[in-house]
Amino acid sequence: MGTSATKTARFGLRATQQQEAVLRRAADVAHKSMTDFILDSAYQAAEQTLLDQRLFVVSGSQSHALLDLLDRPAQDNAGLKDLFSRPTPWSS
């Protein structure tokens, strides 16, 4: 998350004492303010949630274009062939 943008949105949160204590300890360990820790954590969770979406809504023409791409026969890809021929970093 970029920190150069001006922060204008406000969020009001209520937490139990236990939640606050855990968040405060975690923020201290991360050397962040409570606000920065909570915002960074929430932002990362939001991004992951959005990236994990399995349902994509597209128009009819976009759907047909995607299906056309998927129906094409496989083609050789020299770059991928080269990449997969190299040893993996974890195999050495």
Secondary structure, 3 states (H helix, E strand, C coil): CCCCCCCCCCCCCCCCHHHHHHHHHHHHHCCCCHHHHHHHHHHHHHHHHHHCCCCCCCCHHHHHHHHHHHHCCCCCCHHHHHHHHCCCHHHC
